[in-house]
Amino acid sequence: MAPARSSACSPTAAARTRRSPSPCRSAMAASCCCCSAADAAVAVMTAVRRFLRTLAPAGTATAARLAVTGAMRSHPGRTRGTNEDAMLFDLPSPSTPQARRGALLLVADGMGGHAAGEVASALAARTVHRLFYAAEGPVPDVLGQCFVAANDAIRRHARGAPECKGMGTTCTVLAIRQDRAWLGHVGDSRAYLLRDGTLSQLSEDHTLVAELVRLGRLTAAQAAASPERNVLVRALGTRPVVAPLVWAEGLALRPGDRLVLCSDGLHDLVDAAEIVRSVGRLAPDAACEALVEAALREGGHDNISVGVFAVEEAAERPVPAVCGRPTRRIAP
């Protein structure tokens, strides 16, 4: 997480702030955290639908079967003693039962101090992965169940472990089924799509300043310079009820697309141009290495995690030969 990560969770109490080697930043007044949340949610979902139509207009669904390959890398950074990020991806082989449920890509960035953040992110990753491949139903419904279950698991663990009280985590998931991708997201980790040389942010930052930008109360430049830019307004484990962003419509993928997931330890330090350069010209594993190194060159003050995934046309599987060694022989 960033040097000062707060979760603006309760309208009646000050936001909890995790201490780090950098000076801590306090949360804004609680009254700012819940300004016109319903209006913001409506505006966000309208923008998401418009964005999906822009990327994949009606009637342009990909006909070919697609294959996804990729890699993930995580580094504790230069100043942290532990790594509170959790990452996983599952790309089932077509011959396995899990294949019909699709691929799962996830990054989670824990908070809570000591080892609590690491516990929260790991719980989120395990719970989402287990339930995604166990639950039946449309992808958006399954993702919604995954986030609810992960939120409950973190809170349940914290109740039984006083040292983990107040822990939470971001969680950003891309679920890919057939030729479409669905986003499930809470917090300020990010998912990007690189298509035809253009990088698009698929997720939205659930931070106080990002909410104020969406409401027109701050400019993007003011938000980037704000001392409150790391105050979260949504996370797993910090409230009894979680409100993740889950796409109701899937994004049609195309051969040549690149998907990127990362924690704020990367996107706070590495600009979009560098992401485009690395992801656009390198294989996924090499791109991950290059992006982690770029974040370390910029100071590496936080845990750094990134995943890069390539979407290509699936190779045709050869048809088994009918002729060959006979299974029976006739004795002379």
Secondary structure, DSSP 8 states (H G I E B T S, - for coil): --SSEEE---TTS--EEE--SS-------GGGGGTTHHHHHHHHHHHHHHHHHHHS-TT----S-EEEEEEEEEE--SS-SS--EEEEEE---TTSGGGGG-EEEEEEEEESSTTHHHHHHHHHHHHHHHHHTT--S-HHHHHHHHHHHHHHHHHHHHHH-GGGTT-EE-EEEEEEETTEEEEEEESS-EEEEEETTEEEE-S---BHHHHHHHTTSS-HHHHHH-TTTTEES--BTSSSS---EE-SS-EE--TT-EEEEE-HHHHTTS-HHHHHHHHHHS-HHHHHHHHHHHHHHTT--S-EEEEEEEEEE--------S-SS-S-----
